[in-house]
Amino acid sequence: MNFPAELKYSKSHEWVKMDGDVAVIGISDFAQDALGDVVFINLPGEGDSVTAGEAFGDVESVKAVSDIISPVTGVICAVNEDLADAPENLNSDPYGAWIIKVENITGQEDLLDAAAYEALCAEEG
Amino acid sequence: MSDLKRTQLYDVHVAAGAEMVDFGGWEMPIQYPTGIIAEHLYTRHACSLFDVSHMGRLLVDGPERVAFLQHVLTSNVMALEVNQAQYSIIPNENGGAIDDAYLYRFEEDRFLLVVNAANTEKDLAHLMTEVKNYDCTITDITADWAAIAVQGPKSKEILTILSGGEQITEPVKNALNTLQLEGRTVRAAKTGYTGEPLGYEVYIKSEDAAWLWNRLIELGAKPAGLGARDTLRLEAGMPLYGHEMGVDPDGKEMPIFAVSLARFAVSFSEQKGDYIGRQALERQSAAFKRIMNRDFSDLDVLPKRIMPITLLDRGVMRAGMPVYRNGEQIGWVTSGTMVPYYRSEGEGLATKILDDTAKRAIGTAYIASDVLTDDIVEVDIRGKRLKAVIPPYHMRVDAPPFARPILYKPDEEAAAADTGNRAAKAVELLRKATENHEWRQKQCINLIPSENSASRAVQLLCASDPAFRYAEHRKIKSFYDQDVFYYQGTKFIDEVEQLLVEQMKEYLGCSEVETRVISGQMSNMAVFSALMDWKNRLDRKHTPQRLGYVMNNHIIKGGHLSAQPMGALHDYIAIDPVTERSAVVNFPVCKDNIYKIDVEETKKLIDRYRPELIIFGKSMVLHKEPVAAIRRFVDEQNIPTTIMYDMAHVLGLVGDHFQKPFEEGAEIVTGSTHKTFFGPQRGIVGVNYKKEDLKYGLWETIESRAFPGSVSNHHLGTQLGLLMAAYEMNTFKDEYQRNIIENAKHFAKCLKAQGLDVAGDPSIDYTETHQVIVSVGYGCGPEVAERLEENNVIVNYQATPEEEGFTASGALRMGVSEMTRFGFEKEDFAKLAELMADCVLRNKDISGDVEKLRAEHTEMRYCFNDEEMRDAMGGLLGQIGL
């Protein structure tokens, strides 16, 4: 399992990459593996507000549906619409397949670094 | 998960990297590293293995086992023969399901009941209480035998490698067999929970389970977990206890008849007695019938039903989500997910399954019983109402070896009729008919065994004046059985018909002939109708009884369609009260030659069932039928029956070189006059009853079931043509029939020598008829036949007795009669065999060589062709104005 060192992670298995003032958000390798084959993603719209610790969308695998929790509070400035047609990219390339980009960030959850997140996954594993 | 139970294959799953979960108290693989979608797709296009050892396996033994099972199950256990299985439900008194189950009869005197893993304890407690009143025992053998489901289009091929070529089971759903796989005994069932038309569940001793699993994987199968099992069964529309059976989200019990499929598992036969839940189920059945007739006035007993549902908006439905119609909640989704499928292109038999895949959000719903197919509903998916539709089904399995996804498509509006220039179309039609005539008569090698070409004289007579006349006639007792015609101008037709009757009596060797039936199928219908009428002749005040047991050749063993309940027998055969199916008994076939009737086993069945009618005859026919042996047997045993021989395919072979049906003891012969008999397309009935016989009355009934029973206008043009064909046949039959059989044997030998897989017994040169059967590989028949057609060789793709149906055909059925008639001799068939091997085995273009070979043989033989004949034909041709 892959835990890129340059990313931060939430306890609910999202990853965040800061690109200047913009937070790029996706789901982790551990999350996609636990979900199994992802078949559908419910995406928010550009301009929607997101709140740290609250769901902004959901991802469906064959087995089940899971909320995607925003690690930050802010406004969505970009949505990866490609995922609507190819949700399986979340399985094949979880760190390439970003879901949303958030700007005007006013708050964030306590995020973990790669080592701490890997330890958390090992525990849940 | 330490308190969970593990199957015999637990270690194998863990070693394969499976994700293990708690399922009904068992630690089971939900998926392997490949994932649910890949496992689902691999099942649909190749072969997957499922460990189903967690399901409860209960052995029911003892003298009162049948009475007990009749009491605790909904199905009719008496209908289950040895080596058959049936779907059943364990009902409660309210007509709800305690569980659904499969009942297997591998042995004469024991039954195996397989139940859901999560329900095994509950089922066992219920059954143990009920069994106290019966002299029988229930033994839980779940731990002694493992169960592996082997499912998918390649399952048969893979298992057959392990069986060393032995057939796994008969190629019909629910067939069972006990056999050896590389020396280990297994019990195989043609059952499954994936909807695959090819799929088996294999029971094996616990200690051999891992061995079998690993061998199957070595041979190309892949493991699949419970996740794929669920998406596969959902796509196939099969219910899952706890979702489509049991209690609904409101906590109310779902009636068994809420699942449409359940009606096949519920019997109200007298044999069932007063079983648990019977009265409630009878009320449900009545409610179900009303609903099916769209009478929604009383929905109390069956307020909701299980229906398939397809999401039209983007999203995924899940179990428990509410379903709305016009803003009002009408039920819930009971199962739902996103299911993958292979895309396909092309139409009909040419449909090609692509490697490209897609997904669709489908499910089942428990919704108001007045919802109809194609109705639009809404599903509440986490607060959003999304549009969905009720499709007729999600998948079909009637084109084996593949299960085919059916994507929801609303009906398209029919294109407007083309009303353009009809005069131009008329010319175009003639031009195309000319082209077709030339192709089939001069360029093609026609090997369809049920076809032939008629002589020019026959063709000409078919087109002459009587083709447009009427000549109804009937024997009148007051006139000493003289025929009375209803129309004037029919003297010539009367004369022709009398001459034809005499020619056909001579040909068949019998006392009476009916020539007015216009097809082989109609011949059979007239005979079946007459048999039924004659059976009821002494009681006209009650609804007539249908025919009781009828013995025939099973369609997959080469039997005629027109002698099956799905064909001409349909309206004349009774339902067997024990099996609740058509009262047909099939001829058993020899183990070492599936194309031949096993006479000794047949005698046992005749003794047991006492069939009212025995129908010999096949459409895939390599051998003589054992008419004489069976006649001797029924006479010796004094068994009252009627022996009929449907000679459709072999009518042109009646005589010294094949069979003389009446000399052998047939009472009735039917047939079509355009297969080996080279006349126009008509039917014929011959009987050998004499005026003083009791059954002469049956003959008179056959005449009246021909007219007015079956035809008013009996197609007088082809009747005239048939008289000419009968003259030709009676003149040339010795040479024609001998050449046909010699050519067929030679053709078979040459095809074999060329490396093709010829069916039949090599010791008799494969065939005793005009037919030759070549195996070209499971499911490859349609493709190879198409390739041959592109090369001007016309054959018939055909399922062999071991295959599932015509779309899975692996054989070509060929006949030599038409080309023999065009003068093909042994060396021509040898050349043809060489060309066909080039095309079939080496994919070579043989079209030019075929045309060349055909061009050498365009003059018809076995017909009159002297100068006087040509002059006479010219006269008629001139009168017709050509």
Contacts between the chains, C-beta under 8 A, distances in Angstrom:
chain1	res1	chain2	res2	distance
A	36	B	31	6.2
A	36	B	35	5.8
A	36	B	36	5.9
A	36	B	227	7.1
A	37	B	35	4.8
A	37	B	36	5.4
A	37	B	37	4.3
A	37	B	38	7.9
A	39	B	37	7.6
A	39	B	316	6.5
A	39	B	337	7.6
A	39	B	338	3.6
A	39	B	359	5.6
A	40	B	314	7.1
A	40	B	315	6.4
A	40	B	316	4.9
A	40	B	338	5.9
A	40	B	361	7.3
A	42	B	315	7.2
A	58	B	382	7.3
A	60	B	315	7.8
A	60	B	316	4.3
A	60	B	338	6.8
A	62	B	36	4.4
A	62	B	37	6.4
A	62	B	227	6.1
A	62	B	231	6.1
A	62	B	337	5.4
A	62	B	338	6.2
A	62	B	339	7.9
A	63	B	30	7.3
A	63	B	36	7.0
A	63	B	227	5.9
A	63	B	337	7.7
A	64	B	318	8.0
A	65	B	316	6.8
A	65	B	318	6.6
A	65	B	382	7.8
A	84	B	314	7.4
A	91	B	35	7.9
